[in-house]
Amino acid sequence: GMVTDIVTLDRLVKDRVLGPFDGQDLRIVLATPSVTGEHIAKIVWDRLASAIPAGSLQLIKLVQTRDLSFEYAG
């Protein structure tokens, strides 16, 4: 279904991103020797975009620290 509210979006993030990644070594989960912020932002985009109507997801922003963040916009 179409994501229209924050509760639905929150559940989608928990099911597709937080659940699979929580407590895991991302190098193993993503099968890569190193994981960058850019890589994670793209992975999050890919996991969410497939469940949201085309054109609805505009930007993923991954904030690592106050001064370091990564954006991905498809």
N, C-alpha and C positions, 0 to 999 in steps of 0.2 A: 504494500500500500504506500501511499504518498506520505512523506514525513511533513507534518504540518504544525507540530507543536514540540516544545522543548522536552516534554516527558518522553515522547516517542524517539526523539533524537538522542536523548540521554541513554535510553535502553539500547539503541542501535550501537552507540559508542561502547557501552559496556559489553554487549554481546560480540561485537566484531573486532574490537581493539583491546580494551582493558582485560577482558577475560582471557583471551588467548595469549597475551603478552605478560600478564601479571606474574612476577616472581620467576620469569624465565630468562635464560641467557639469550638475548636477541641474536647473537651471532649464530647460535644453533638453530633457533626458530626460523630465522631468515636465511639460513645456509650461506653465510657470508663471513669472511675473515674479520671484517671490521664493519661497524655500524655507524653511519653518520646521521646527523640531524636531518639533512636533506633526504637521505634514504628513508628514514622513519616517516617523515612528512608525506612522501610519495606512497609508502605502504598504507598509511592511514587513509589517504585519498582513495586509493584503489579499493580498500575494504569498505569504505562508506559510499563511494560513488555508485557502486553496483546496486545499492539498495535505495537510492534516492533518485527521483525522476531526473532524466537528462536535463542539464542546464540549471538545476536547482542549487547544486553545491558549487560555491564560487571560490572558496579559499580554505586551505588548511594552514593553521599557524601553530607551530610547535615551539613552546617557550621553554628553554632550558634554564636560563637564569634571567635576571632583570635586563642584562645587556646582551644576551645571546638568544636569538630566535631564528626559526627557519620557516619559510612559507612555500606552499606548493599550490598551484592553481590549474592543475590538469595539464 
